[in-house]
Amino acid sequence: MNRRDFMTGSILLGAGLSASAAWGDDPAGDEPARVWFRRWLAVFNGDDPAAYRAFIQAHLPDALPYAEEDLATREASGGFTLLRAAMTGPSELTAWVQDRAWDRFSKVVVTTGPDDGLADIAFSVATPPEGFGIARLGEAQAVAALTGKLRVEAAADRFSGAVLAAQGDRVILREAYGQADRARRRKVQTGTRFCIGSMGKMFTAVSILQQIQFGRIRLADPVIALLPDYPNAALARRLTVEHLLTHTGGTGDIFGPFHDTHQAELRTVSDYVRLYGPREPLFEPGARFAYSNYGFVLLGAILERVAGESYEAYFEAHVFGPAGMTATGQTPRDGDALPYAGGALAGMTPLTPYTGLPAGGGYSTVDDLHAFATALREHRLLDAAHTMLATTPRVAAGGASRWGLGFRIQSRNGATCYGHGGGAPGVNGDLAIYPGSGYVTAVLSNRGHPTAVNPAEYLGNRLPS
């Protein structure tokens, strides 16, 4: 069962459907995939975590390790409302659903095996249906609508995190909710640091673009020109800086069984290159988009080689310092919000704090993320031309999401924004910068996806455009 794409805010986006779309065919059909979907949705939308675990244990035991994250998703979403479903293969049903509590849409794919038993259930984010729209509100009304929802969610122990919204330098919302450390009963403060997951890729992208601006790197440079000792020389001759920044290099992930086996050996960026560098690409560089954590670790190695210092030191001197990001760093420290798996109904488990990499995993606050957005707008990190280069769409990633050079560009209720999200077990964050209106929203949570994305999208959908 593949939950990772859903948990991390994947851009494996579902096909659109009209706001008034009916089912693709009979919802009461007796195909095994339909039957299993109806059974799964009923127990997923129910209020009994034990019943959900028992369902997964009985019918999809390989997915049992994901059951707690499923329950956390159910809690964050309020459950799913079914919009449409259709058989998309002989043994595959695709269903489009919407959160009951938020604006979010998802795609659920149910697959059955040769014996008509349940073989897989996979989630991914879906684009809003064609014609779907939300009435925009005045600024004060939009903020009041979100804070009202978050207070209800926090009171029910379904949300913990910090939220900031601003227009330029003018902060219009800055609030904190829930627990940062449940054992110590320590509440989240507006200045609490959270693990930001893949949002840290923006710092790596800005650092590489600074080197491009200085004339030390070109987008077209092959990796072999910058890392002549790269373990896979044949790949390094075909793989370029632009491929890495746009997730089109086929360089793959770093997490999984191999990472778990070699975790004790993975201390520096060079360690990752030594162990992962010999791999062949998943596809020919430039052929398509596929989100790659290793690609950004490799960008960190390039930065270290070109700048002549560790990527952490470079970030401090050339990104965090100029932006005034006084709380941001790569390593956890006392007082940070602890990451938690699970949810209130299912039980919450504290996780070991993460350590940062050029691919993400560092720590920041909503205030520092606002400072980062302001520094980008004021061209204190990159000049106007290279800021535009970073945030102009270059690669289609499916649906309405596109990618620039290390930045995601998308539309929320018709308003274009750029930024990045981050997600892992016990981690979720979202930074959105709206160049048209000047608004910035930053949400951080110490729970998994989509706990931070939901309020970020809710506010972005309603603020004046």
N, C-alpha and C positions, 0 to 999 in steps of 0.2 A: 504494500500500500504506500503510495507516494503522497505524503502530506507536506513535504518540505516546501514545495512551490507555493502552497496556500499560506503556510506559516510565515514565510519570509516576504510576502507581498509580491509574488512572482508577476511578471508581465506576460505569462501565458494566457492571453486574453481570449475570452469566448466571443463567438460571433454575435452580432447585434440581433435584436428582435424588436418588433414593434411594440409600443406601449400597450396596445390592445390585442397583442398576439394570442391566438388560441393555441391549444396543443397541436403539435405536428401531426399526431394521429390519436387514436382513442386512448384517453388516460386510464381507462379501465382494462386495457389490453392484458393478455395473460402471458406475454413473453416473460421468461424468467427474469430478465434484467429489470423489467417494469415491477414485477412482484417484489424483487429484492429492494428496489429503490423505495417503494411505498413502505415496506417494513422498516427499512433503515431510517427513513425520514420520521416516521412515527416515534421511534425510540430516541432519535436525535433531538426531536423537538419536545420530548417529555422532560419531566422534572426529576427523574430518578437516575442518578449517576450509576448506581449499581446495576440497573437494568441495561444501560448502554454498555457497560463493561462486559456484562454477561452475554449480550448480543454479539459483540466483537469476539469474545473468547470462543463462543460456540460456532460462529460462522466465518470468521476471518482472523484466526489466532495469530498469524504473522503480524497483524496490525496492532496487536495489543499494546506495544510500546507507545503507539500514537494516541491511544484512547484518551489519556489525560489532556493532551493538546486539543483533541476534538471537543472534549467537554468544555475546555476553556473558550474555544471558538463559539460553541453554542451559547455560553454565558455572555460573551462579549457581543454577540450578534442578536441575542434574544430569540434565537431559532430562525429557521428559514421559511419564507413564504414561497411556494412554488408558482412560477410564472408560466413555464412552458417546458415540455419534454418531448423528445423524439428519439426513435431508434436510429443510431448513427453507425451501426454495424450489426452483423448477424447476432452478436452476443453483447452489444454495447448500447447503453442508454445514456444520453446526455440530457441533463436537466438544468435549466436556468432558474436561479432562485434569488430572492432579495432578503437581506436582513430584516427581521421584524422591528428591530430597535433603531436602525440607522439607514443610511442611503445606499449602502454597499450592495453590489450585485456579485454573484459568484456562479461558477459553472461546476456541476457535480457529474462525474462520469462513473457509471456503474458497469462493471464487466463481469460476466459469468463464465464459468469454465465448461469443459466438455460434458461434465455431469450435471450441468445447469445449477451448480452451487455458486455461491458468491466468490468471485476471484479477486476483485479489487474495487476500491472506492477511492477516487482521486478528486481533490478540490483544486480549483484555480480561480483567480480573479477574472471577472467578466466585465466588459464595457456596459455602460447603461444602455437600455433599449432605445432604439430610434424613437424620437419624439418624447422621450422622458425629460421632464423639466421640473425645476423647483423654483418657486417664486423667490426672487431676491428681496431682501429686507433692507431697511435702513441699518446703518452701522450699529447703533445702540440696540436695535431689536435683534439683529443677528447675534450679537454678543450675549444678550439676555437669554435668547433661545438656547444657545450652547451651554451657558453656565447653569441654566435650569436643568438641562438634561444631565450634565456631569454631576451635579449635586445629588440627583436621584441615583445615578449609577454608582457613585462613591458610597452613598448611604447603604446601598444594597451590596457593597463590597464587590462590585463588578468593574471598577476602574480605580487605578492608582497612578498618579503621574502629575506632571506639570504642563501648563498650557500658556502660551504667549501669543498675542497677535498685536501687530503694530502697522501703522501707515507711515512709512519713513521712520523718523525718530520718535514719533508719537505712539506710545504704547497704549492700546485700547483694552487689552485684557492680559492679566498676569495672575494666575491662580494655581494653587496646588491642592491635591486631593489624595486621600488614602495614606497607606503605610509605606514607608521606605524600608523599615526593618520591623517585621511583625513580632519577632521574638522580644525585641526591646521596646516594642510599642512606640517606635520613633516615626513620627509623621513626615510625609513629604513636605518640603518647603519649596518656595518658588526658586530658590538658589540651589536646590539639591542636584548633584551630579548623577546622571544616568549613563549606563552603557548605551552607545548610539548605533551599534552594529555597523551596517554598510554605509551609513551616512558619512563615515570617515573617508570613503572613497573620494568625496569632494575635495578634501584636503590634499590627497595625493594628486588628483587631477590638476588642481590649482598650482601645485608645486612643479609638476611637469610642464604646464603651460608657461610658468615663469621662466623655465629653462629654454623653452621655445622662444619666448619673448626676448630673452637675452642672446639668442642666436647660438646656443650651445647644443640644441636638439632641433630636429625637424620632424614633422609628423610622418614624413615618408621614410625616415631612417629605419633600416632593418635592425632588429635586435642584435645581430652579429656585429654591427658597427659600434654599438655601445657596450655590449658585453661579449667581447671576442672569445672568451672562454666558456660560453654557454654550452651546457652538456649536449644539447641536440643541435649541432651546427646547421644541419640541413633545414630544420624548422626555423632557426634563427635568421637564416638568409631570406626567408619568405614572410616572416612575421614582422610587422611594423609597429611603431609607436601608435599610429592611428588605430590599427586593429585592436590594440590593447585598451585604448581609451574608449572605444566604441563597442567593446564586448563582441567583436567579430573575428577574434583570432583563433577560436576553437581551443582555447587553452584550459578550459574545464575548471573544476572545483578543487578545493583542498581538503574538504571534509569527507568523512566516511571511514571505513575500516582501516584503510592504509594510514590515515592520519592518526587514528586511535592507537594503532600498533607502534607508530614511530613518534608519538607525541613527546617523549622524553628527549628526542634528538632535535626537536624543532624549537630552537631558541632565537635564532636570528633570521633575517631575510635570506642570507646566504644559505642557511640550512634548508629552507624551502626550495631554493633553486637547485641545490645539490640533489635533493631527493625527488623533486617533481620535474626538474628540467629534462631528464632523459625521455619523458613520455612523448608519444606521438600525439598530434592534435586530434580533436574529435572530428574536425572537418578542415578542409583547406582554408587557410586564413583569408578572410574577406568574403567567404561564400554566404554567410548568413549571421544573424544575431544569436548569441547564446550567452547569457549572463555568466561571467567568469570571475570568481574570487582569485584564482591563481594569476589571472592576467594583471590584477592590481598589485599583487605581491611582486610580480615581475617588474611592474612600473616602479615599485619601491626600490628594487635592486638597481634599476637604471638610475634613479635619482641619487642613490648613495654613491654610485660610481662617478656620475657626472659632477655632483656637488662636492664630493670628497668628505662627506660627513654622514652620520647616521640619519635615517629619515626622521627619527624623533627630534633630533637636534635641529634639523632643517625646518620641520613644522614649527617649532618654538620660535625660531628666529625670523622666519619669512612668511608665516601664515598667522599663527596665534598672536605673536607680538604686534605686528602691524594692525591686526584687526581688533586688538584689545580684548582678546579672549583669555582672560586670566584664570579661568577654572578648567580649561580643556587640556587633556593629556591622554597618554596611551595606557597608563597603568591604574588599577583600582586603588582606592585609599579609604581609610575609615571615614564613615559618614556618607558614602555613596549609597544610592538606592540599591538594595540587593535584588537580583533577578529571581523571579518566582515562576515556576511551572504550575500548570493546573489553574483551578479557579476556586471560588468560595464554596460552591456546592460540592465539587469533586475533591476538594482538599488542595492546599497550596504547598509546594515543596520549594524551599530555598535552594538555589543553585550556586555552584562555585563561581565567583566573579570571573569575567572574561578579561583577557589581556589583548591590547590592540595590535593591529598589523596595518600595513598600507592598504589592505582590503577592508579595514574597518575594525570595530570592536573596541575603540577608545571610549573616552568619557567626556561628557560636556553637559551644559545646562541650557535651558531655553534662552536665557539672557545672552550667553555666548553665541548661540546659533543666530540670534538676532544681530549680534555684533558682526558675525561673519557675513550675513546678508547685506548689512549696511556697508561693510568694507568692499564687497563686490560692487554694490551700486555706486559707491564713490570712487571706484577704480584705485583703491589703495592696495589691492592685491595683484590685479592685472590691469593693463591699460584698456581703453574702451574697445579697441579692435580685438584683443585676445579674450576679453569678457564675452563679447559677441560670438567669437569663435567657439567658446566653451558651451554656450547656451543656445546655439542655433541647431535645430534638428538636422542630423546627418543620417541616421539609421532608423528605419521603421522596425518596431518591435512587436507589431500586432496591435489591433484595436486602435485606440487613440493615443497610445504611448509611443514616444519617440525618444531617441537618445542623441545628445550632443557629445562633447568630449568629457565624459565623466559625470554629466548631469542628465537627469531625466526631465523631459519636457512633456507636459500633458495638459489636458483641458479639464477643468472642473466647472460644470454647468456653463460651458461656453467661454470661460475665462482661462487664458493660457497662463501656466505657471511653470517654473523650473525649480529644481532642487534635488532631493534624494530622500529615500526612505531607508529604514534599517530594521531588521528583524532576526530573531533567533529565539529559542526557548527562554522566556523571561525577559525579552528585550523587544521593544517596538518604538519607533520614532519616525517623525516626518517633518521635513522642512520644505515649505512651499513659498516661492517668491513670485509675486504677481507683478510683472513689469508695467502692465497697463494701468492698474489702479494704485500701485505703490504699496499694496498690502503685503505683509509677511506673516505667515503662521508657523509656529514651532510647537510640536507636541512630543513629549517623551514619556514613556511608561516603563515600569519594571515588570510588565507582563507581556505575553507573546502577542504576535500579530492576530487580529487587527485592532488591538486596544487603543493605540495612538492614531492609527490611520483613520478610524471612524470619526473621531471629533475633528480631525484636520479636514477631512472631506466635508463634513457637515458644515463647518464654518466657511470653508472656501466656496461651497455651493450657495451660500446665503449672503455673504458680504456684498456691498454694492460693487458692480463691475465697472 
